Amino acid sequence: MKIPNNAARAIAFLLLFVAGVRAFAADGGIIGRYALIIGKNDGGQDRVMLRFAATDAIAFSTVLQEMGGLEKSRQVLLIEPSFTDIHDGFARITEVIKNEQVSLRRSEFIVYYSGHSD
């Protein structure tokens, strides 16, 4: 079975990302990693409903937790969010980062979006 180029690129990116996160897992709390993860199947009235955007976002969140060591408390996962929900999600993760910033040397922030692109 041949893997489509887009899927192969996504898998390669994810593996490299997880390897990078794991490489810094023993940093003693010096680096704080955070993520805002969004999955939206519904692209609007004139758009075809996507089938896997939401489940992709959930899977990405799980991979970050289980393989990347990113604590659930440092993630905001939004499924089928409205514009306001996304705005609030950014505000929530910003607050988490601000509260932990004092004890960190560096913060890294990931935004993952799975859904319609335009």
C-alpha positions as CSV (number, residue, x, y, z in Angstrom):
1,M,0.0,0.0,0.0
2,K,1.4,3.4,-1.0
3,I,1.2,6.2,1.5
4,P,0.1,9.6,-0.1
5,N,2.7,12.3,-0.1
6,N,0.7,14.5,2.3
7,A,0.2,11.7,4.8
8,A,3.9,10.8,4.6
9,R,4.9,14.4,5.2
10,A,2.5,14.7,8.1
11,I,3.9,11.5,9.7
12,A,7.5,12.6,9.2
13,F,6.7,16.0,10.7
14,L,5.0,14.4,13.7
15,L,7.9,11.9,14.3
16,L,10.5,14.7,14.1
17,F,8.4,16.9,16.4
18,V,7.9,14.1,19.0
19,A,11.6,13.3,18.8
20,G,12.5,16.9,19.4
21,V,10.1,17.2,22.4
22,R,11.4,14.0,23.9
23,A,15.0,15.2,23.5
24,F,14.2,18.0,25.9
25,A,11.9,16.0,28.2
26,A,14.6,15.9,30.9
27,D,15.2,19.6,31.0
28,G,14.3,19.9,34.7
29,G,11.4,22.3,34.1
30,I,13.5,24.9,32.4
31,I,11.5,24.8,29.1
32,G,7.7,25.1,29.2
33,R,5.8,23.6,26.3
34,Y,2.2,24.5,25.5
35,A,-0.3,23.8,22.8
36,L,-3.6,25.1,21.4
37,I,-5.1,22.3,19.4
38,I,-8.1,22.9,17.2
39,G,-10.2,20.4,15.2
40,K,-13.2,21.6,13.1
41,N,-15.0,19.3,10.6
42,D,-17.7,21.9,9.8
43,G,-16.3,24.5,7.4
44,G,-19.6,26.4,7.0
45,Q,-22.8,26.3,5.0
46,D,-21.2,26.0,1.6
47,R,-18.5,23.5,2.6
48,V,-18.3,19.8,2.6
49,M,-18.3,18.4,6.1
50,L,-14.8,17.0,6.8
51,R,-14.6,13.5,8.4
52,F,-11.4,13.5,10.4
53,A,-10.4,17.0,11.4
54,A,-11.7,16.7,14.9
55,T,-10.4,13.2,15.4
56,D,-7.0,14.3,14.0
57,A,-6.9,17.1,16.6
58,I,-7.7,14.6,19.4
59,A,-5.1,12.2,18.2
60,F,-2.5,15.0,18.0
61,S,-3.3,16.0,21.6
62,T,-2.9,12.3,22.7
63,V,0.4,11.9,20.9
64,L,1.7,15.1,22.6
65,Q,0.8,13.7,26.0
66,E,1.8,10.1,25.6
67,M,4.9,10.4,23.5
68,G,5.9,14.1,23.8
69,G,5.4,14.5,27.5
70,L,3.2,17.5,27.1
71,E,1.0,17.7,30.2
72,K,-2.8,18.0,29.6
73,S,-2.8,21.0,31.8
74,R,-0.6,22.8,29.3
75,Q,-2.9,22.1,26.4
76,V,-6.2,23.6,25.3
77,L,-8.1,21.3,23.0
78,L,-11.0,22.8,21.0
79,I,-13.4,20.6,19.0
80,E,-15.8,22.3,16.6
81,P,-15.1,25.7,18.2
82,S,-16.7,29.0,17.2
83,F,-14.6,32.1,16.6
84,T,-15.3,33.1,20.2
85,D,-14.2,29.7,21.5
86,I,-10.9,30.0,19.6
87,H,-10.3,33.5,21.0
88,D,-11.1,32.2,24.5
89,G,-8.7,29.3,23.9
90,F,-5.9,31.6,23.1
91,A,-6.7,33.6,26.3
92,R,-6.8,30.4,28.4
93,I,-3.4,29.1,27.2
94,T,-1.9,32.6,27.5
95,E,-2.9,32.7,31.1
96,V,-1.4,29.3,31.8
97,I,1.9,30.4,30.2
98,K,1.9,33.7,32.2
99,N,1.4,31.8,35.4
100,E,4.3,29.5,34.8
101,Q,6.7,32.0,33.1
102,V,8.5,33.0,36.3
103,S,10.0,29.6,36.8
104,L,10.9,29.0,33.1
105,R,13.8,30.0,31.0
106,R,12.0,29.5,27.8
107,S,8.4,28.8,26.6
108,E,7.5,27.0,23.4
109,F,4.0,27.3,22.0
110,I,2.4,25.1,19.4
111,V,-0.8,25.8,17.4
112,Y,-2.3,22.9,15.6
113,Y,-5.3,23.3,13.4
114,S,-7.1,20.6,11.5
115,G,-10.0,21.8,9.3
116,H,-10.8,23.8,6.2
117,S,-7.9,26.1,5.3
118,D,-9.6,29.1,3.8
